[in-house]
Amino acid sequence: MFDNRLCELSGCDDFAAFARSRCFRHLPDTEDYRNEIYQSLQAGGNYSGLNVSQMPFHDLDIPKSEFRCCRFSRSAFHQMIFRDCEFINCTFDFAVHEEVQFLDCSFVQCVLSGARLQNFQVRRCELVENNFNGCHLSDAIFDDCDLSRSRFIGAHFFDTELRNCNVREAYFIDIVQNRLSFRMSNPEDAFMARPSANSGGELGYAPIHT
Amino acid sequence: MRLFTLNVEQHEAENSYLIAPDDAGDAILVDPTSFTVSMLRTVEDNRLYIRSILLTHPRELRMSGIGTILKVYDATLYATYPNIHGYPTSRVQGNDTLDLSGFQVKVVPLEEYSRHAVMFSVSSFLFCGPAISAGIVAENGTQIERMLLAEALRKQFKQLSPTTLLFPLHGPPSTVEAELTLNRDLSDPSDGDVL
């Protein structure tokens, strides 16, 4: 379930942090709160409605967990490993991921739009129908992943490899790229141009805006 | 409040959504395009009862599931049409506010998409139907009509909190902030190029 409580401070439109009445930015005890969340995440478990937007995370190894309707918007992740985690309807929009690895994870209907993904590794993951629009990816690798129906509209790819990935009906339109590789993937089944009224869109590999 | 996205597991192209209370009780189904066994399981396993069905744009929806749902549940259809495939509806129009099973549902007009199109706002969620999907404003007749639709969407989105989650009929979800800042179709000519 989503937790839609707003920060109690007047004029703040952000959602209240998990188990608190204020958003993370306005907590008086951000360090204590962060340690509390870290301890919980490191134990693994099922999380529903967890809102930790704008919170920095670093040097954590997260074991098998399920995250449902959780908010990580504008959070910062540094040197993190997620193993066997499931993310359903979660938001990571405008978040920063540096040296983050997702291993054997699944994302379903998540929002990562506007995120910055640097030295980002995703291996053996299911990423069906997720929103990566406007993402900036650099030194990123998606290895053996299912990205079908995910959207990378307006994304920027630098030194990024999608290796052995299923990109069927994924959208790579209006992208900017420099050394983007689809090795052993099926870009011919992805949309590389905007759908028009008369067709379902243009399929096939057509690197643009190099 | 819980939200379930239905159909994703079935790899279908259209999303339906189930808005449910935290515990057992009456739920609202948005844009059902089919009604499968797994959807039924989601409803029953969570001890929910479909009491209301919201339709953003009946003409564009495959309605095969409606008859089945209405055989199983005593639900009311809410749409701008007076009836859908012979099933009577409770008619709604833009700017109506409905109280459905304790949820406040605001009907957001979208005549720029079509005379019968609306969106539904519930808490911090907006169910957009086919008018927009993540990064793309729907093709809608001529270029001018599409520009008018983009203008209408931009205006509606600017009235919402940037953190509002958008749930479209097609594709992954998005947020108001992401669409206003990253969707080229919605870029405001008076603001210059947002990208």
Contacts between the chains, C-beta under 8 A, distances in Angstrom:
chain1	res1	chain2	res2	distance
A	1	B	1	5.9
A	1	B	2	4.1
A	1	B	3	7.3
A	1	B	22	5.8
A	2	B	1	6.4
A	2	B	2	7.8
A	2	B	3	6.1
A	2	B	123	7.8
A	2	B	124	7.4
A	2	B	125	7.8
A	2	B	165	7.7
A	4	B	1	6.8
A	4	B	123	5.0
A	4	B	124	4.9
A	13	B	161	5.2
A	13	B	162	7.2
A	13	B	163	6.7
A	14	B	163	7.0
A	15	B	124	7.8
A	15	B	163	6.6
A	69	B	2	7.6
A	69	B	3	6.5
A	73	B	163	7.0
A	73	B	175	7.7
A	88	B	5	8.0
A	89	B	3	6.7
A	89	B	5	6.2
A	89	B	173	7.0
A	91	B	165	7.2
A	91	B	175	6.8
A	93	B	175	5.5
A	93	B	177	7.0
A	93	B	178	5.4
A	94	B	177	7.5
A	94	B	178	7.8
A	108	B	5	7.7
A	108	B	8	5.7
A	109	B	5	5.2
A	109	B	8	5.9
A	109	B	15	8.0
A	109	B	172	5.4
A	109	B	173	5.7
A	110	B	172	7.3
A	110	B	173	7.9
A	111	B	134	8.0
A	111	B	165	7.5
A	111	B	172	7.0
A	111	B	173	5.6
A	111	B	174	5.9
A	111	B	175	5.9
A	111	B	178	6.7
A	113	B	134	7.2
A	113	B	174	6.3
A	113	B	175	7.1
A	113	B	178	3.9
A	113	B	182	5.9
A	114	B	177	7.9
A	114	B	178	5.8
A	114	B	181	6.9
A	114	B	182	5.9
A	128	B	8	7.0
A	128	B	11	7.7
A	129	B	8	6.1
A	129	B	171	6.5
A	129	B	172	4.8
A	130	B	172	5.3
A	131	B	134	4.6
A	131	B	135	7.7
A	131	B	171	7.7
A	131	B	172	4.0
A	131	B	173	6.4
A	131	B	174	5.4
A	131	B	178	7.3
A	133	B	134	5.7
A	133	B	135	4.4
A	133	B	174	7.3
A	133	B	178	6.5
A	133	B	182	5.3
A	133	B	183	7.4
A	134	B	135	8.0
A	134	B	178	6.9
A	134	B	181	7.5
A	134	B	182	3.6
A	148	B	11	7.9
A	149	B	171	6.8
A	149	B	172	7.5
A	150	B	172	6.8
A	151	B	134	5.2
A	151	B	135	5.6
A	151	B	171	6.3
A	151	B	172	6.1
A	153	B	134	7.3
A	153	B	135	3.5
A	153	B	136	7.0
A	153	B	182	7.8
A	153	B	183	7.9
A	154	B	135	6.7
A	154	B	182	5.8
A	154	B	184	6.6
A	154	B	195	6.4
A	171	B	135	7.0
A	171	B	136	8.0
A	174	B	184	6.4
A	194	B	136	7.1
A	195	B	136	7.2
A	195	B	139	6.9
A	196	B	139	6.8
A	197	B	139	4.2
A	197	B	141	7.9
